[in-house]
Structure formats: structure tokens, C-alpha cells
Amino acid sequence: MTSKLPARLVVDANVILSAVVGGKAADLVWAMPSELVTAAHTLQEVMRYLPTLADKAGIPLEVALGALRLLPITAYRRTFYGAKVAQARDLIGGRDPDDVDLLALALKLISPIWTNDRDFRGLGIEIYTTAQLAAMCDESALPGQG
């Protein structure tokens, strides 16, 4: 049985960072038929960690920043999902305040989250890990599968 990929995914910082430095998410981001979106706040979080991660990966920061700009991910400002921030803060603020904006965007769009972060579990919103999405993409690429 083939699982259907969601039409839209709200992408977490850990996935974006992985895609930028050539991790497991790198190829998947480009192969994903789903619309990929994130919160502008999440991109700020990415920028905090990118210099250290690029250094560890042996990638010049300028190259990593260029790769980030090329990712097919649309960022939404808080003005778009602001009405959901209080609800998101109630749900995840105690676990990880940096995840409030991303969850608020997912709640606004009624879309699942692509994350490898366990903090999103048990919040009543669908989540997908990179491994799950990779398996789903592999399944959907099989002949005779849809």
C-alpha cells in the first residue's frame, strides 16, 4: 500500500540545515512534489546554527548561504499566521519556544510538519520525518504505484 505524500509540508529548521549541508534531506527537498513552506522565524533559527554546522561539514559559509537561498521553500511572516501563535505557544512553548512559530504556521495552513524533532510529537498535528518521506517518495516512484 502506497502512502500519499501531502500537498504541502511545513519544514522545520533541522530539515533545512540538513538540506543545506548535504544531509539526508538535501536530495529529498528537490525531489519532493509537495509545496514546502516555513516560518520566517525558522529561517532566523537556521541562520543562528548555519555557521557552526557549515564549519563542521567543511563547507564555506558563503556556499552554505547560497544553498539556503536556492532551496524551494517559501517563508511566511508572522503577520500571516499570528492568530495561531497563542495556541502554538500553549502546545509547544514549554518544550521549545523556537518551535512556536513553525507550529503556528502549520496550524494556520492545516498542514503537516516535516521535522526530525521529537518536540512536535503528541500535539495533534501530523508530522513526517525525513526517513518517512524518503520511503514514501521511493514507494511513489515504483512502477504501477500512485
C-alpha positions as CSV (number, residue, x, y, z in Angstrom):
1,M,0.0,0.0,0.0
2,T,1.5,3.3,-1.0
3,S,1.1,6.3,1.3
4,K,0.2,9.6,-0.4
5,L,2.5,12.5,0.0
6,P,0.9,15.6,1.5
7,A,0.2,18.5,-0.9
8,R,2.1,20.9,1.5
9,L,4.7,20.4,4.2
10,V,5.8,22.9,6.9
11,V,9.6,22.5,7.1
12,D,11.5,22.6,10.4
13,A,14.9,24.1,10.9
14,N,16.6,20.8,11.3
15,V,15.5,19.7,7.8
16,I,16.6,22.9,6.2
17,L,20.0,22.7,7.8
18,S,20.4,19.1,6.7
19,A,19.4,20.1,3.1
20,V,21.9,23.0,3.1
21,V,24.9,20.9,4.2
22,G,24.2,17.9,2.1
23,G,22.5,15.7,4.6
24,K,19.7,13.2,4.0
25,A,17.2,15.9,3.3
26,A,19.3,17.5,0.5
27,D,18.1,15.4,-2.4
28,L,14.6,14.9,-0.9
29,V,13.9,18.7,-0.8
30,W,14.4,18.8,-4.6
31,A,12.5,15.6,-5.3
32,M,9.5,16.4,-3.1
33,P,6.3,17.0,-5.1
34,S,4.8,18.7,-2.0
35,E,4.8,22.5,-1.6
36,L,7.5,23.3,1.0
37,V,6.9,26.2,3.4
38,T,8.4,27.5,6.6
39,A,8.1,30.4,9.1
40,A,10.5,33.4,8.7
41,H,11.3,32.8,12.3
42,T,12.5,29.3,11.5
43,L,14.9,30.8,8.9
44,Q,16.3,33.1,11.6
45,E,16.9,29.9,13.7
46,V,18.7,28.3,10.7
47,M,20.9,31.4,10.4
48,R,21.9,31.0,14.1
49,Y,23.2,27.5,13.5
50,L,24.3,27.6,9.9
51,P,27.9,29.0,10.5
52,T,28.7,26.3,13.0
53,L,27.1,23.5,11.0
54,A,28.8,24.6,7.8
55,D,32.2,24.7,9.6
56,K,31.7,21.2,10.9
57,A,30.7,20.0,7.4
58,G,33.7,21.7,5.9
59,I,31.6,23.9,3.7
60,P,32.4,27.6,3.3
61,L,29.7,29.7,4.9
62,E,29.2,31.6,1.6
63,V,28.4,28.3,-0.2
64,A,26.0,27.3,2.6
65,L,24.2,30.6,2.4
66,G,23.9,30.3,-1.4
67,A,22.5,26.8,-1.0
68,L,20.0,28.1,1.6
69,R,18.8,30.8,-0.8
70,L,18.2,28.3,-3.6
71,L,16.0,25.9,-1.6
72,P,12.5,25.7,-2.9
73,I,10.9,26.7,0.4
74,T,8.5,29.6,0.8
75,A,8.8,31.6,4.1
76,Y,5.8,33.1,5.7
77,R,5.9,36.1,8.1
78,R,4.2,36.1,11.4
79,T,1.6,38.5,10.1
80,F,0.2,35.6,8.1
81,Y,-0.1,33.1,11.0
82,G,-0.1,35.4,14.0
83,A,-3.6,34.4,15.1
84,K,-2.3,30.9,15.8
85,V,0.7,31.9,17.9
86,A,-1.0,31.8,21.3
87,Q,-2.4,28.3,20.5
88,A,1.0,27.1,19.3
89,R,2.7,28.6,22.4
90,D,0.3,26.7,24.7
91,L,1.1,23.5,22.8
92,I,4.8,23.6,22.4
93,G,6.2,26.7,24.1
94,G,7.2,24.8,27.2
95,R,9.1,22.2,25.1
96,D,10.9,24.5,22.7
97,P,10.0,28.2,22.3
98,D,11.8,28.3,18.9
99,D,9.2,25.9,17.5
100,V,6.2,28.1,18.3
101,D,6.2,30.0,15.0
102,L,6.6,26.9,12.9
103,L,3.7,25.1,14.7
104,A,1.6,28.3,14.4
105,L,2.2,28.2,10.6
106,A,1.2,24.5,10.5
107,L,-1.9,25.2,12.4
108,K,-2.9,28.1,10.2
109,L,-2.3,26.1,7.0
110,I,-3.7,22.9,8.5
111,S,-0.6,21.2,7.1
112,P,1.8,18.5,8.5
113,I,5.3,19.3,9.6
114,W,8.5,17.8,8.2
115,T,10.8,17.5,11.2
116,N,13.1,15.2,12.9
117,D,12.4,16.9,16.2
118,R,10.5,14.8,18.8
119,D,9.1,18.0,20.4
120,F,6.3,18.0,17.9
121,R,5.0,14.6,18.8
122,G,1.7,14.3,20.6
123,L,0.5,17.7,19.7
124,G,-2.4,16.6,17.5
125,I,-0.7,17.7,14.2
126,E,0.7,15.2,11.7
127,I,4.4,15.0,11.4
128,Y,6.8,13.3,9.0
129,T,10.5,12.6,9.4
130,T,13.0,12.7,6.6
131,A,13.2,8.9,6.7
132,Q,9.4,8.5,6.4
133,L,9.2,11.0,3.5
134,A,12.1,9.3,1.7
135,A,10.3,5.9,2.0
136,M,7.1,7.5,0.7
137,C,8.9,9.1,-2.3
138,D,10.6,5.7,-3.1
139,E,7.2,4.0,-2.9
140,S,5.5,6.6,-5.2
141,A,8.3,6.1,-7.7
142,L,7.6,2.4,-8.1
143,P,6.0,1.4,-11.4
144,G,2.3,1.0,-11.1
145,Q,2.2,2.9,-7.9
146,G,0.5,6.3,-7.5
